[in-house]
Amino acid sequence: MTSTVEKYLKTLTLFEFQDGNNRTDGCTSSELAERLAVAPSSVNNMVKKLQAQALVDFEAYGKIHLTEKGRLLGVELLRKNRIWKAFLADYLNFSWHEINEIAEQLEHVKSHKLIARVEELLGFPRFDPHGEPIPDKVGTILVPLNKPLSELAVGKEGYVLAVKDSSFDFLSFADRMDLKIGKSLKVLSKNSYEGLIALQTENGTHTLTEKSALNFLITCPICVKGKNCGKTSCIFSE
């Protein structure tokens, strides 16, 4: 299997399983082309090849869906990618800005024994440095309760569980805003007209746009463990 085929499978997996094991309705050729930054004609040609290998189901002008075979391969790639990210950050001291490109090279390593040893060395982490869940060996993806920061009401408190945008520019912005994984915050005010949200973080107050806030996933430190905390300040309370 070529690295290009693997890249398509991993991207389709990200589309279909963006809410954990609750599969979404696949994606269109144009959506896939946009995500991969390639021409639609390139996507159409590759999808035909994937369909011939029984890795996807696709009807002309419809949605692209992974087959069970394609899903297993895609989740395995996602698992390797996120384990490598954790290794690069935890053991080689790469910053969360740097790990994406390197992990995308390492995810194509075929040795199952190697990735198992790396996972064991890391202590079987559940999340990568960007807060994304690492699929287990049977392909289950655990996604804790969360809400986009943009949906939090004034007075609500929580901590950053994950980021949806892992680009260098966005992660640099998150650093400046003191909104790295695990950082606590409280919504102080919201200006719907200007689309601005004021936050209290561990090192002071910050203001960001609703567009930026959409990329931060927030959870409650108690509710994330499966127990409702019952606090009025909780992001999951009415």
N, C-alpha and C positions, 0 to 999 in steps of 0.2 A: 504494500500500500504506500503510495507516494505521500510526501509531506503536504502537498496541495489537497489531496483527498482528505487527509486527516484534519487539515485546517477547516475545510467545509463541514465535516462531521462535528467538530467541536463547536463551530459557530451555530449550526443548526440545533445542537444540544442546548446551547445558551438561550436560543429563542424558545425552544419547547419546554424547558425546565427552569425558566426564570423564577417561578414560584415554587421551587422545590420539586416534589413529586407530582404536583398538580399540573399536568401537561396543558399547555396553551394550544391554540389552534394553528400551530405551525407558522409559516411565514410565506410571503410571496417572493417571486424572483427579484423584484425591484428592491424589496426590503433586504434581501440577502446581498444583493449587489452593493447597496449602500453601506451595509455593515462591513463588507469586505473591501470596499473601495475599489471595485473592479467594474468593468463594463457589463451591462445586462446580458449581452451576447455570450460573454465568457461564463456567466452563471448558467445560462440555458444549456450550453454545451456540457458543462460539468454535471449538471443535474441529470442529464440523459445518461451519462456514464455511471453515476451513482445508482440510478434506477436499474441499469443493466446489471449491476452487481448486487441488486436486492438490498440496497442500503437506504433508499428513500422511496416513498410513493409520491407520484406527482401526476396531475392532469393539466393539460394545457390551460393557461390562464387561471389556474387554481392555486391552492396552497401546497407547499412542500412539507411533507411529514417524514420523520425518520421511521424506518421499520424497526422491529425489535432488535434485529442484528445491528442496524445502524446506531440505535440508541446505546447498546452495550459498548460499542466501540467509541462512540462520542463521549459517554460518561467516563470511560477509562482514560481518555485523553485529558478530559477536564480534571480528573482526579490527579493524574501525573503532573499537570501544569501547576495545580495549587499546592501540591506537596513540594515541588521544586521551589515555588515562591517562598514557602515557609523556610526551607533549607537555606536559600540564598540570604534571607533576612536574618534568620536566627543564628546561623553558624558562620556565614561569610560576611556578615555585617553590611550587606547591600541595603540602601535605603528603599523605602516603598516606591520611590520614583523610578528606580533602576531595574526592578526585578522582572517586569513584564517581558521585555525583549529577550532577556536571557532564558527565562522559563519557557518561552515559546520555542527556543532552540532545543532545550533539554527534554521537552515533552515527547519528542519523537524517538527518544532512546527506547529500545524494545525490551530490555531486561526487566522482567517482573520481579526477579529476586532483588535487583538493585533498588527499585522503588519501594519494595517492602522493607528493606534494610534502612533506607532513608526515613521512611515513616516511623519505624521503630525507634531510630535514633532521636527523632523529634518528640517522641512520647505520644504518638498517635493524635496529632492535633485535629480539632474539629473545624477550624477555620484558617484561611490563609491570611497574610498580613493586611489584605484589603478588607477583611471581614467576610469574605465569600466562603460558604460552606464547602468542605472537602467531602466528596462522595466516599462512602465506605467501600469495602471490597466487593459487595454484592450490588453496588450501584445506587444505594439509597442516599438521597440528598436531604439532609436535615436543615430546614430553614426556620429559625425561631420567629416568634411574633415580632413584627416591626411595622413602622410607619415612616413615610418620607417626612423629613423635617418640615417641609412646606405645609404639611397637613396638621401640624401641632397647633393647638390653641394657646392663647396667652396664659401664662401661669403653669403650663405643663413642663415636667422635668423628665429627663432620661439620659441615656448615654449613646454614643455613636457605635452602632453595631457593624456597619459596613458602608462602603461607598460604591455607587453605581458607575461612576466615571473613574477609571484608573489611569487616565492620561497624565503625562508629566505635569502639564500646566495646572490641571485640577488638583492633583495631589500637593503641588507647591502652594496652591491657594488654601487648601485644607490645613496645611502646616501653619500658614500665616494667621488663619482664623482660630487656631488652637482646637481643631475639630478632627483630630486623629482618632483611630479606633480605640474605644474604651474611655474617651473623654466625656465627662458629664456636662450637661447644659440645662438651661432653663430659658423658656421663651418669655421675654420681657414685654414686647409689644409687636404689633403687626400693622403695617400701613398698606392696605389693599390697593389704594390709588396708585402709589408709587411702586408697589410690589416689594417692599422692604421688610425684613424681619430683624428685630433686635434681640440679641442673645446674651445671657450671662454664662460665661465659661469659667474654667478653673483659674484663668489668668486675667480676667477682666470682661469687659463688654465688647461685643462685635456686632456689626450690621452686615447682612448679606441679602441678596435678591432671592425672590421665590424660585427663580430658575436654578440658582446655585443650590438652594435648600432642597430641591427635588432630588438631588444626587446623594444626599446623606440619609441613610436608613437608621432610625432611632428605635430603641427598645427600652423597656423598664428592667432594672437589674433583678427584680423579684419575679415579675410576670414571665420573663424570658425562660425561667426554670419550670414553667408550667403551673405556677401557683399565682392566682390573682391577688395582688397586694392590697386592693381595696382603697388605696389612697386617692383623694380627690385630685391630687397633682399628677397622678399617673397618666401617661399618654393614652392608655386604653380605657380610662374611665370617661363617662359622659360629662 
